[in-house]
Amino acid sequence: MEGDEGNRDQSSREEWTLLFWTTLAVVVPVIITLWCSVQRSKRKIHMKDFFRKSKHGWHCTDLFNKPTYCCVCQQHILQGAVCDCCGVCADETCLRRADRSLVCKEIMAPSRTDGTLAHRWVRGNVPLCSVCAVCKEQCGNQPKLCDFRCVWCQTTVHDDCKPSLSDGERCELGEFRSLIIPPHYLHHVNKLRRRHPDEYSKLASACGSGWTPVLVLANTRSGNNMGEALLGEFRTILNPVQVFDLSELPPSKALQLCTLLPPGSVRVLVCGGDGTVGWVLDAIDTMKLKGQDQFIPRVMILPLGTGNDLSNSLGWGSGYAGEIPVEQVLRNILEAEVVKMDRWKVQVASKGLYFRKPKVLSMNNYFSVGPDALMALNFHTHREKTPSFFSSRIINKLELDGERVALPSLEGIIVCNIGYWGGGCRLWEGMGDELYPPTRLDDGLLEVVGVFGSFHCAQIQVKMANPVRLGQAHTVRLVLKTSRMPMQVDGEPWAQGPCTITITHKTQAFMLYHSAEQTDDDDDESSTSEAENDYK
């Protein structure tokens, strides 16, 4: 009996021991994970505050994409921080020292006594496949912190070859000198007693002939957050003051830099979707209202995300995914042609609300009511609940330039300003089997078509059907009957009750047009030739 009782006590102790260690094995990792999470959050808040106060454009990375060495301790690092303005790299322990001792790219600084800019060298971590400006051999191929790069002209040179540079310390700003705002230009502008366009033109003469500075406005929420990476790459090549994150500063404020530059010289690169482009163009219209017409910039698009019919119509394609380097994007700016593009005012006056101001929107691409807008608004659930939503004609009256147009039993109307619609479809041309006047962006005319339903829209997109072409007009007026329906302007949808819509010409914008590469209409021999027809 005593032996059996001893065995039970032994078994009980073993069970409690097993339970203790099992609990320990489960609880300890959870506690460690929670502790690490809290410490990581504290570190993130601390680093964010540090980065905000720093003059560098620091960005943390958990893994560098190439062999990288700390610019302070010169040791190889896998993770740390890099300044996307000057390219300085540092591990976490050396970060504060790097911030104090290594000067970043200065956005505003005086020139040398001879009026030129001096090279601003950063040692180590030169771009892959860099070539020495003196001996023409590859730079940065040794497993250590070595060789130099100028943060302005991007010249690279070996440690031993640096004293032999032919131009000494004089920096010419490199290939993109005509797009960069030199720091000494802003220094002189800041010293001006009288800020006048004539003074800016005099200062610009020191920047060389053909100087057309570019401003980069990027929407970091577009294109799977590609905008943030693009901001860093452009800051590396240009003056950081030229690069703006639209999530932090609206375009109306960013474009005020145009008023400190020679009139008519500025080009703006908008990185984002058609909605971002419209936002920037509205800000440019605001400049006109302020009497700043002479400072109006020319606008180029780097399309991010999907759709991007306006970008496609201007020859820039339907989406950028990093297939060409940002250097080529800047070269495209230099080669682009300036064209005019009509912009339109859409007034929506709700029926019965006579004392309320009409809803006023700006239109660059197209306006639609019916199935096309339904897809944008995602009304599918509503349509399933109400099968008769489009069972009868929703357009009471359509007038083109004041003349009433007889309508078949349509479910929707699409009013286009540009050649492309629906993510790359040439709507007005349809299947291309009938001759119709070509579309243009600058003729003051809108193309108006009708569709019979969602299936008809899909057929048009794959070139299996033509739209119902209703005509071209300078002014379009639609009267919609008593039902709630989907509408959209440039992809921004909403549900609208009975109303009268009037579309009239608003203004023209100066855009940059590219004809050297194909756009994204795979069924045509060359979409570029189609885009060119918009201007011929």
C-alpha positions in Angstrom: 0.0 0.0 0.0 2.8 2.4 0.9 4.5 1.5 -2.4 1.3 2.3 -4.4 0.9 5.6 -2.5 4.5 6.5 -3.2 4.1 5.7 -6.9 1.0 8.0 -7.0 2.9 10.8 -5.4 5.7 10.4 -7.8 3.3 10.4 -10.8 1.6 13.5 -9.4 4.9 15.3 -9.1 5.8 14.4 -12.6 2.4 15.7 -13.9 2.9 19.0 -12.0 6.4 19.3 -13.3 5.2 18.6 -16.9 2.4 21.1 -16.5 4.9 23.7 -15.1 7.3 23.4 -18.0 4.6 23.3 -20.6 3.1 26.5 -19.1 6.5 28.0 -19.0 7.2 27.0 -22.7 3.9 28.7 -23.7 3.9 31.8 -21.5 7.5 32.9 -21.8 7.6 33.3 -25.6 4.3 35.2 -25.4 5.8 37.5 -22.7 9.0 38.0 -24.8 7.0 38.7 -27.9 4.8 41.3 -26.1 7.9 42.9 -24.6 9.6 43.1 -28.0 6.5 44.5 -29.5 6.4 47.3 -26.8 10.1 48.0 -27.3 9.7 48.1 -31.0 6.8 50.6 -30.7 8.8 52.8 -28.4 11.8 52.6 -30.7 9.6 53.5 -33.7 8.2 56.5 -31.9 11.6 57.6 -30.8 13.1 57.2 -34.3 10.2 59.0 -35.9 10.8 62.0 -33.6 14.5 61.9 -34.3 13.9 61.7 -38.1 11.5 64.7 -37.9 14.1 66.9 -36.3 17.0 65.8 -38.5 18.2 67.7 -41.6 18.7 64.4 -43.4 16.0 62.5 -45.1 16.5 59.3 -43.1 14.6 56.1 -43.9 15.1 52.9 -41.9 15.6 49.6 -43.7 15.8 46.0 -42.3 17.8 44.8 -45.2 19.8 46.8 -47.8 19.5 45.6 -51.3 23.2 45.7 -52.0 26.5 45.5 -50.0 26.4 48.5 -47.7 28.9 50.1 -45.3 28.3 52.5 -42.5 29.6 56.0 -43.4 30.8 56.5 -39.8 32.3 53.2 -38.5 32.9 51.9 -42.1 31.7 48.4 -41.0 29.4 46.2 -43.2 25.8 46.6 -42.2 22.6 44.7 -43.1 20.1 47.0 -41.5 20.2 50.7 -40.6 19.1 53.9 -42.1 19.9 55.7 -45.4 19.3 59.3 -46.3 17.4 59.4 -49.6 18.7 63.0 -50.3 22.5 62.5 -50.0 22.8 58.7 -49.8 24.6 58.6 -46.4 24.2 55.2 -44.7 24.6 54.4 -41.0 23.8 51.6 -38.7 21.6 52.3 -35.7 24.4 52.8 -33.2 26.1 55.4 -35.5 23.0 57.2 -36.6 23.2 60.1 -34.2 26.9 60.6 -34.9 26.2 60.5 -38.7 23.4 63.0 -38.3 25.7 65.5 -36.5 29.0 65.0 -38.4 27.9 64.4 -42.0 26.2 67.3 -43.9 23.2 66.5 -46.1 22.4 68.0 -49.5 21.8 71.7 -49.0 18.7 73.0 -50.7 19.9 76.6 -50.5 23.5 77.7 -50.2 25.8 80.5 -51.7 27.9 79.7 -54.7 31.7 79.9 -54.8 33.5 83.2 -55.5 33.5 82.5 -59.2 29.8 81.9 -59.2 30.0 78.1 -59.6 28.9 75.2 -57.5 31.4 72.9 -55.7 31.1 69.1 -55.7 29.4 67.8 -52.6 31.1 64.4 -52.0 29.8 61.4 -50.1 32.2 58.5 -49.5 31.2 54.9 -50.2 28.1 53.0 -51.3 28.3 54.3 -54.8 25.7 52.9 -57.3 26.3 49.5 -58.8 28.3 49.6 -62.1 29.5 53.1 -61.4 32.5 54.3 -63.5 35.3 56.5 -62.3 35.3 59.9 -64.0 39.1 59.8 -64.3 40.3 56.3 -65.1 37.0 55.0 -66.5 37.3 51.9 -64.4 34.5 50.5 -62.2 34.0 52.1 -58.8 32.8 50.6 -55.6 33.9 47.1 -56.3 36.0 46.6 -53.2 34.4 45.0 -50.0 34.8 48.1 -47.9 33.7 51.8 -47.7 35.5 53.3 -50.7 35.3 55.8 -53.5 33.2 59.0 -53.8 29.9 60.2 -55.4 28.8 63.8 -55.9 25.3 64.2 -54.6 24.5 66.9 -57.3 26.1 65.7 -60.5 26.2 62.0 -59.6 29.9 61.8 -60.7 31.8 58.9 -59.1 35.5 58.7 -58.7 38.1 56.4 -57.0 39.7 57.5 -53.8 43.1 57.6 -55.5 41.8 59.4 -58.6 39.9 62.2 -56.9 42.9 64.6 -56.8 43.2 64.2 -60.6 39.7 65.4 -61.6 40.0 67.6 -64.6 37.4 70.2 -63.4 38.8 70.2 -59.8 36.0 70.8 -57.4 33.6 72.5 -59.9 30.2 70.8 -60.2 28.2 71.2 -63.4 25.1 69.4 -62.0 25.5 66.5 -64.4 23.1 65.3 -67.1 20.0 66.8 -65.6 21.4 70.3 -65.0 18.5 71.9 -67.0 16.0 70.3 -64.6 17.7 70.9 -61.2 17.2 74.1 -59.1 20.8 74.9 -58.0 21.1 75.8 -54.3 22.8 79.1 -55.1 19.7 80.1 -57.2 17.4 79.9 -54.2 20.1 81.6 -52.1 20.1 84.6 -54.5 16.3 84.7 -54.6 16.2 84.8 -50.9 18.5 87.8 -50.9 16.4 89.8 -53.5 14.9 93.0 -52.2 12.4 93.1 -55.1 10.9 89.8 -56.1 9.9 90.3 -59.7 9.8 87.9 -62.7 12.4 90.0 -64.5 14.8 89.4 -61.5 14.2 85.7 -61.7 15.0 85.6 -65.4 18.3 87.4 -64.7 19.2 84.9 -62.1 18.2 82.0 -64.4 20.9 83.1 -66.9 23.5 81.7 -64.6 21.8 78.3 -64.7 22.5 77.9 -68.4 20.3 78.2 -71.6 17.3 76.0 -71.8 16.9 75.8 -68.0 13.4 74.2 -67.3 13.3 73.2 -63.7 11.0 70.4 -62.8 8.8 69.9 -59.7 7.9 66.4 -58.7 4.5 65.9 -57.0 3.8 62.3 -55.9 0.8 60.7 -54.3 2.3 58.1 -52.0 -1.0 56.3 -51.8 -1.1 55.5 -55.5 0.3 52.4 -57.2 0.9 50.1 -54.2 2.8 52.8 -52.4 5.3 53.1 -55.2 5.1 56.9 -54.8 7.2 56.8 -51.7 10.0 55.0 -53.4 9.9 57.4 -56.3 10.1 60.4 -53.9 13.4 59.1 -52.6 14.9 58.4 -56.0 14.0 61.9 -57.3 15.4 63.5 -54.1 18.7 61.8 -54.9 19.0 63.3 -58.3 17.2 66.7 -57.9 17.3 69.4 -55.3 15.1 68.0 -52.4 13.1 71.2 -52.4 11.8 70.2 -55.9 10.1 67.0 -54.6 6.8 67.0 -52.8 4.7 64.4 -51.0 1.1 65.3 -51.6 0.0 63.3 -48.5 1.9 66.0 -46.5 1.5 69.1 -48.6 -1.4 69.9 -51.0 -0.5 70.8 -54.6 -1.8 74.4 -54.1 1.1 75.0 -51.7 3.7 73.0 -53.6 3.0 75.0 -56.8 3.8 78.3 -55.1 7.5 77.4 -55.8 6.7 78.2 -59.4 6.3 81.9 -58.5 10.0 82.0 -57.5 11.1 80.7 -60.9 11.3 82.3 -64.3 7.8 82.6 -65.9 6.8 79.8 -68.2 9.9 77.7 -67.4 8.6 75.2 -64.9 7.5 71.6 -65.7 5.6 69.6 -63.1 5.8 65.8 -63.0 2.7 64.3 -61.3 3.2 60.8 -60.0 -0.2 59.2 -59.4 -3.5 58.4 -61.0 -5.9 60.5 -63.0 -7.5 61.7 -59.7 -4.1 63.1 -58.5 -3.6 64.8 -61.9 -7.1 66.4 -61.6 -6.2 67.6 -58.1 -3.0 69.3 -59.4 -4.8 70.8 -62.4 -7.4 72.3 -60.1 -4.6 73.9 -58.0 -3.2 75.4 -61.3 -6.6 76.9 -62.0 -6.4 78.5 -58.5 -3.1 80.0 -59.5 -4.9 81.7 -62.5 -7.6 83.1 -60.1 -4.8 84.6 -58.1 -3.4 86.4 -61.1 -0.4 84.0 -61.4 -1.0 83.1 -65.1 2.6 83.8 -66.1 3.9 81.2 -63.7 1.6 78.4 -64.9 3.6 75.1 -65.3 3.5 72.4 -68.0 2.3 69.1 -66.6 3.6 65.6 -67.3 2.2 62.4 -65.8 3.9 59.3 -64.4 0.9 57.0 -64.0 0.7 54.9 -60.9 -2.0 52.4 -60.2 -4.5 51.2 -62.8 -6.7 52.8 -65.4 -5.0 56.1 -66.1 -6.8 57.0 -69.3 -5.6 60.5 -69.4 -2.0 59.4 -69.1 -2.6 56.9 -71.9 -4.1 59.6 -74.1 -1.0 61.7 -73.7 1.3 58.9 -74.6 2.7 58.0 -71.2 1.0 54.6 -70.9 -1.5 53.2 -68.5 0.7 52.4 -65.5 4.3 52.7 -64.3 5.8 49.8 -62.4 9.4 50.7 -62.3 10.1 49.2 -65.8 12.3 52.2 -66.6 14.7 54.0 -64.2 13.8 57.5 -63.0 16.7 58.9 -65.0 14.8 57.9 -68.2 11.7 59.5 -66.8 13.6 62.8 -66.5 15.0 62.4 -70.0 11.4 62.0 -71.2 10.5 65.3 -69.6 13.3 67.0 -71.7 12.0 65.4 -74.9 8.3 65.9 -74.4 6.1 68.2 -76.5 3.8 70.9 -75.0 0.1 70.5 -76.0 -3.1 72.1 -74.8 -5.9 70.1 -73.2 -9.5 71.2 -72.7 -10.9 71.1 -69.2 -14.7 71.2 -68.5 -17.1 72.3 -65.9 -19.8 69.9 -64.8 -22.8 71.5 -63.0 -25.3 69.1 -61.4 -28.6 70.9 -60.3 -30.8 68.6 -58.2 -34.5 68.8 -59.0 -36.6 70.6 -56.5 -33.6 72.1 -54.6 -33.8 75.5 -56.2 -32.2 77.4 -53.2 -29.2 75.1 -53.1 -26.2 75.9 -55.2 -25.5 73.3 -58.0 -22.8 70.8 -57.5 -19.8 72.0 -59.6 -17.0 69.6 -60.6 -14.0 69.8 -63.0 -13.7 67.2 -65.7 -10.6 66.1 -67.6 -11.5 62.7 -68.9 -15.2 61.8 -69.0 -18.6 62.0 -67.4 -21.0 59.1 -67.3 -24.4 58.1 -66.0 -25.6 54.6 -66.0 -23.8 51.2 -66.2 -20.3 52.6 -66.5 -20.8 54.7 -63.4 -22.5 51.8 -61.7 -19.4 49.7 -61.9 -17.3 52.5 -60.5 -19.8 53.0 -57.6 -20.1 49.2 -57.0 -23.9 49.2 -57.0 -24.1 45.5 -57.8 -25.9 44.7 -54.5 -28.4 47.4 -55.2 -28.9 46.2 -58.7 -29.6 42.6 -57.5 -32.2 44.0 -55.0 -33.8 46.2 -57.6 -33.7 44.4 -61.0 -35.7 47.2 -62.6 -33.0 49.8 -61.8 -32.1 50.1 -65.5 -35.2 48.6 -67.0 -36.5 51.8 -68.5 -34.8 54.8 -70.0 -33.2 57.0 -67.4 -32.3 60.0 -69.7 -35.3 62.2 -70.2 -33.6 64.7 -72.5 -30.2 65.2 -74.1 -29.2 68.4 -75.8 -26.0 69.0 -77.8 -25.2 72.7 -78.4 -28.8 73.5 -77.6 -30.3 71.0 -80.0 -32.3 68.1 -78.7 -31.1 64.6 -79.7 -33.5 61.7 -80.3 -32.5 58.8 -78.1 -33.0 55.1 -78.4 -33.7 53.1 -75.3 -30.3 53.6 -73.7 -29.2 52.6 -70.2 -26.3 55.1 -70.0 -24.6 58.1 -71.5 -20.8 58.7 -71.6 -19.4 62.1 -72.4 -15.6 62.0 -73.3 -12.9 64.7 -73.5 -10.0 62.3 -74.2 -9.4 59.4 -76.6 -9.2 56.6 -74.0 -11.9 55.3 -71.7 -12.4 52.4 -69.3 -8.7 51.6 -68.7 -7.4 51.7 -72.3 -10.4 51.4 -74.7 -10.7 53.9 -77.6 -14.4 54.5 -77.0 -15.3 56.9 -79.9 -13.6 54.7 -82.5 -15.3 51.5 -81.2 -14.3 48.6 -83.5 -12.7 50.9 -85.9 -14.9 49.7 -88.8 -16.6 53.1 -89.4 -15.1 56.4 -90.2 -15.7 59.1 -87.6 -14.0 62.5 -86.9 -11.0 61.8 -84.7 -10.9 63.0 -81.1 -8.7 65.9 -80.0 -7.8 67.2 -76.6 -7.7 70.8 -77.7 -10.7 71.3 -80.1 -13.2 72.4 -77.5 -15.5 69.5 -78.4 -16.9 66.6 -76.3 -17.7 63.2 -77.8 -21.1 61.8 -76.6 -22.0 58.2 -76.8 -24.7 55.9 -75.4 -24.6 52.3 -74.2 -27.4 49.7 -73.8 -26.1 48.2 -70.6 -23.2 46.6 -68.8 -22.8 43.8 -71.4 -22.6 46.4 -74.1 -19.9 48.2 -72.2 -17.9 45.0 -72.0 -18.3 44.3 -75.7 -17.0 47.8 -76.5 -13.9 47.3 -74.4 -12.9 44.1 -76.3 -13.8 45.7 -79.7 -16.8 43.5 -80.3 -19.3 46.3 -80.6 -19.5 50.0 -81.3 -21.1 52.6 -78.9 -24.1 54.5 -80.0 -22.5 57.7 -81.3 -24.7 60.6 -80.5 -22.5 63.4 -81.7 -19.8 66.0 -80.8 -20.6 69.3 -79.1 -19.3 72.3 -77.3 -22.0 72.1 -74.6 -23.9 69.1 -73.3 -27.1 69.2 -71.2 -28.9 66.1 -69.8 -32.2 66.0 -67.9 -32.6 62.8 -65.7 -35.9 61.4 -64.5 -37.2 60.6 -61.1 -35.0 57.8 -59.9 -31.7 57.5 -58.0 -28.8 56.6 -60.3 -25.0 56.3 -60.4 -22.8 59.0 -61.9 -19.1 59.6 -62.2 -16.7 62.3 -63.2 -13.1 61.1 -63.9 -13.7 57.9 -61.9 -15.1 59.6 -58.8 -18.6 58.1 -58.5 -21.7 59.1 -56.5 -25.4 58.3 -56.3 -27.6 61.1 -57.7 -31.3 61.8 -57.7 -33.3 63.6 -60.4 -31.3 66.5 -61.8 -30.1 68.5 -64.7 -26.4 68.2 -65.8 -24.7 70.9 -67.8 -21.2 70.5 -69.2 -19.4 73.6 -70.5 -15.9 74.5 -71.4 -13.8 75.7 -68.4 -10.2 76.3 -69.5 -7.2 74.8 -71.1 -4.2 73.2 -69.4 -0.7 72.9 -70.7 0.3 69.2 -70.8 3.4 67.4 -71.9 2.9 64.8 -74.6 5.1 61.8 -75.3 5.2 60.1 -78.7 8.4 58.0 -78.5 6.9 54.9 -76.8 3.8 52.7 -77.3 0.9 52.9 -74.9 -1.3 50.1 -73.8 -3.8 49.2 -76.6 -2.7 45.7 -77.5 -5.1 45.2 -80.4 -3.8 48.1 -82.5 -0.6 48.1 -84.5 0.6 51.1 -82.5 -1.3 52.9 -79.9 1.1 55.8 -80.1 -0.1 56.6 -83.6 -3.7 56.7 -82.2 -2.6 59.1 -79.4 -0.9 61.2 -82.0 -4.2 61.5 -83.9 -5.6 63.5 -80.9 -3.3 66.3 -82.0 -3.5 66.1 -85.8 
